[in-house]
Amino acid sequence: MRVLVVEDDDILREQLTERLQASGYVVDAAAEGKQGLYYALEYPIDIAIVDLGLPEINGMDIIKELRNKGKDYPVIILTARTRWQNRVEGLEAGADDYVDKPFHHEELLARMRALLRRTGRWSQAEFSCGPI
């Protein structure tokens, strides 16, 4: 399971990366929008977590470009913008969920798993089967 994290706050990006890796995910992390868009388009991403207020290219434009290029994996907006208008704009741009900062890591992981289940992608970082 490959997760893309596009977040310009160094501490938060590192915390998210560590938490996701500890949960068994492979994480690609970008500190600014241009790099994040490159990863989002070129890497085999299963789900993305994108901040809106990014340098170079903002998160909203990243999401719009992903959808324009036919990328259909789930995208969660993770941002400090809490106005309802921002939520509507983000969801209309193509995001699948919207999480306000500050947040609980457990809630974000649960939202990720729920989105992955609904989209038919793996919802667990580990694959297992019964006895063979």
Phi, psi and chi 1 to 4 in degrees:
 res  aa     phi    psi   chi1   chi2   chi3   chi4
   1 MET       -  122.9  178.5   67.1   55.0      -
   2 ARG  -113.3  124.6 -164.6  167.0 -171.1  160.5
   3 VAL  -114.4  134.3 -179.6      -      -      -
   4 LEU  -103.3  128.7  172.8   61.8      -      -
   5 VAL  -116.4  119.1  174.9      -      -      -
   6 VAL  -116.0  103.3 -172.1      -      -      -
   7 GLU  -148.5  128.2  170.5   61.0   58.2      -
   8 ASP   -86.1  -15.2   61.1  -28.0      -      -
   9 ASP   -78.4  112.8 -178.4  -68.1      -      -
  10 ASP   -57.6  -45.6  -65.3  -25.4      -      -
  11 ILE   -64.8  -46.9  -65.8  170.3      -      -
  12 LEU   -64.4  -43.1  179.4   54.7      -      -
  13 ARG   -59.2  -43.6 -173.6  178.5   60.9 -103.6
  14 GLU   -66.7  -41.0  -70.2  172.3   17.4      -
  15 GLN   -62.3  -45.9  -72.6  174.4  -16.3      -
  16 LEU   -61.4  -45.1  -86.8  171.6      -      -
  17 THR   -59.8  -47.8  -61.6      -      -      -
  18 GLU   -62.5  -44.0  -71.3  172.5    9.5      -
  19 ARG   -64.8  -43.0 -174.1   64.8 -179.5  -98.8
  20 LEU   -67.0  -42.4  -69.8  165.7      -      -
  21 GLN   -63.0  -39.7  -72.2  172.5  -22.5      -
  22 ALA   -64.2  -25.3      -      -      -      -
  23 SER   -88.1    2.3  -63.2      -      -      -
  24 GLY    97.9    7.0      -      -      -      -
  25 TYR   -90.1  150.8  -64.4   97.5      -      -
  26 VAL   -89.9  130.7  173.7      -      -      -
  27 VAL  -121.6  130.4  179.8      -      -      -
  28 ASP  -108.2  130.1  -64.0  -61.6      -      -
  29 ALA  -126.6  138.2      -      -      -      -
  30 ALA  -129.2  143.3      -      -      -      -
  31 ALA   -95.1  -11.8      -      -      -      -
  32 GLU  -145.5  164.3   46.1   83.6   15.6      -
  33 GLY   -64.7  -38.9      -      -      -      -
  34 LYS   -62.2  -47.5 -172.5  174.7  179.8 -179.1
  35 GLN   -66.1  -41.4 -178.6 -176.3   30.6      -
  36 GLY   -60.6  -41.8      -      -      -      -
  37 LEU   -65.4  -40.2 -179.9   59.1      -      -
  38 TYR   -59.1  -51.3  174.8   79.6      -      -
  39 TYR   -58.5  -43.8  -71.0  171.6      -      -
  40 ALA   -62.5  -32.8      -      -      -      -
  41 LEU   -90.4  -29.9  -66.9  173.3      -      -
  42 GLU  -102.2  -22.9  -60.7  -62.3  -34.2      -
  43 TYR   -98.1  153.8  -70.4   13.0      -      -
  44 PRO   -79.8   75.9   29.2  -33.6      -      -
  45 ILE   -80.7  141.3  -57.3  -61.5      -      -
  46 ASP   -98.9  -30.3  -66.1  -61.7      -      -
  47 ILE  -159.3  147.1 -171.1  167.0      -      -
  48 ALA  -124.6  145.4      -      -      -      -
  49 ILE  -118.9  118.3  -59.7  168.4      -      -
  50 VAL  -127.7  128.5  179.9      -      -      -
  51 ASP   -80.0  154.3 -174.8   14.7      -      -
  52 LEU   -86.4  -42.8  -67.1 -179.9      -      -
  53 GLY   -87.2   80.8      -      -      -      -
  54 LEU  -114.0  150.7  -62.5  166.4      -      -
  55 PRO   -70.6  153.3    3.2   -0.3      -      -
  56 GLU    73.6  -64.8  -66.3 -165.9   33.2      -
  57 ILE  -129.1  126.2  -59.6  173.0      -      -
  58 ASN   -76.9  162.1   70.8   50.5      -      -
  59 GLY   -60.6  -36.2      -      -      -      -
  60 MET   -62.0  -41.9 -158.1   69.5   71.0      -
  61 ASP   -68.4  -34.1  -71.0  -20.6      -      -
  62 ILE   -61.3  -47.9  -70.4  172.9      -      -
  63 ILE   -62.3  -45.5  -64.8  165.4      -      -
  64 LYS   -59.9  -42.4  -71.2  175.8 -175.8  174.8
  65 GLU   -66.1  -40.1 -174.9   65.4   16.3      -
  66 LEU   -58.7  -47.5  -70.9  177.1      -      -
  67 ARG   -67.4  -38.1  -61.9  -46.7 -174.0 -144.1
  68 ASN   -63.6  -31.0  -74.1  -22.6      -      -
  69 LYS   -88.5    4.4  -63.0  -74.4 -173.6 -177.3
  70 GLY    84.8   10.0      -      -      -      -
  71 LYS   -75.3  123.1  -60.9  -65.5 -176.2 -179.9
  72 ASP  -113.8    8.7   64.7  -10.0      -      -
  73 TYR   -69.6  155.9   52.7   78.5      -      -
  74 PRO   -65.1  145.2  -16.3   26.3      -      -
  75 VAL  -128.4  128.3  176.0      -      -      -
  76 ILE  -110.1  125.9  -61.4  174.0      -      -
  77 ILE   -83.6  130.7  -67.8  174.4      -      -
  78 LEU  -123.5  108.3 -177.8   64.6      -      -
  79 THR  -151.3  163.3 -173.9      -      -      -
  80 ALA   -89.3   -5.6      -      -      -      -
  81 ARG   -77.8  111.6  -62.2  178.3 -172.6  176.8
  82 THR  -111.1    2.4   59.2      -      -      -
  83 ARG   -70.0  145.2  -65.8  177.5   39.6 -128.7
  84 TRP   -60.6  -31.6   68.7  -93.3      -      -
  85 GLN   -63.0  -36.4  -65.9   92.9  -22.2      -
  86 ASN   -65.2  -39.8  -63.1  119.5      -      -
  87 ARG   -61.1  -48.1  -68.7  175.5 -168.1  -83.9
  88 VAL   -60.6  -47.3  170.3      -      -      -
  89 GLU   -59.5  -43.7 -175.3 -178.8   -2.0      -
  90 GLY   -64.8  -44.2      -      -      -      -
  91 LEU   -67.7  -38.2  -64.4  169.6      -      -
  92 GLU   -67.3  -29.4  -68.5  -69.4  -27.0      -
  93 ALA   -72.7  -17.6      -      -      -      -
  94 GLY   126.4    1.0      -      -      -      -
  95 ALA   -70.5  153.6      -      -      -      -
  96 ASP  -100.2  -19.5  -61.7  -77.5      -      -
  97 ASP  -156.6  164.3 -157.3   -8.5      -      -
  98 TYR  -142.1  117.7 -164.1  104.6      -      -
  99 VAL  -119.6  129.7  177.7      -      -      -
 100 ASP   -84.0  146.3  -63.6  -26.2      -      -
 101 LYS   -91.4  143.0  -64.7  176.0 -171.2  174.0
 102 PRO   -72.5  158.7   26.5  -30.7      -      -
 103 PHE  -141.9  167.9   64.5   98.6      -      -
 104 HIS  -101.7  132.3  -66.8  -81.7      -      -
 105 HIS   -57.8  -37.3  -70.2  -84.1      -      -
 106 GLU   -61.8  -40.1  -66.4   80.7    8.9      -
 107 GLU   -66.2  -42.8  179.2 -175.6    0.8      -
 108 LEU   -61.6  -44.2 -179.8   61.7      -      -
 109 LEU   -62.8  -40.0  -72.8  167.9      -      -
 110 ALA   -64.7  -41.1      -      -      -      -
 111 ARG   -64.9  -39.1  -72.9  173.0  179.9  -95.7
 112 MET   -60.5  -49.8  -74.1  174.6   52.9      -
 113 ARG   -60.8  -40.7  -72.3 -171.3  -61.7  -90.1
 114 ALA   -62.8  -44.7      -      -      -      -
 115 LEU   -64.4  -40.9  -78.0  170.8      -      -
 116 LEU   -66.3  -37.0  -68.9  166.3      -      -
 117 ARG   -62.8  -45.4  -82.0 -167.4  -52.0  -89.5
 118 ARG   -69.2  -26.9  -76.2 -164.7  -63.7  -87.6
 119 THR   -93.1    0.1   59.6      -      -      -
 120 GLY    81.1    9.0      -      -      -      -
 121 ARG   -91.4  169.4  -70.9  175.1  161.7   83.0
 122 TRP   -63.0  132.1  -62.1  109.2      -      -
 123 SER   -99.8   -8.3   61.3      -      -      -
 124 GLN  -115.7  149.6  -59.0  -69.9  -31.3      -
 125 ALA   -78.3  -13.3      -      -      -      -
 126 GLU  -123.6  134.7 -177.0  177.3  -65.6      -
 127 PHE  -101.0  132.6  179.0   76.4      -      -
 128 SER  -142.0  156.6   64.1      -      -      -
 129 CYS  -141.7  166.0   63.3      -      -      -
 130 GLY   -69.2 -174.9      -      -      -      -
 131 PRO   -62.5  143.1   11.0  -15.0      -      -
 132 ILE  -110.8      -  -61.9  176.9      -      -
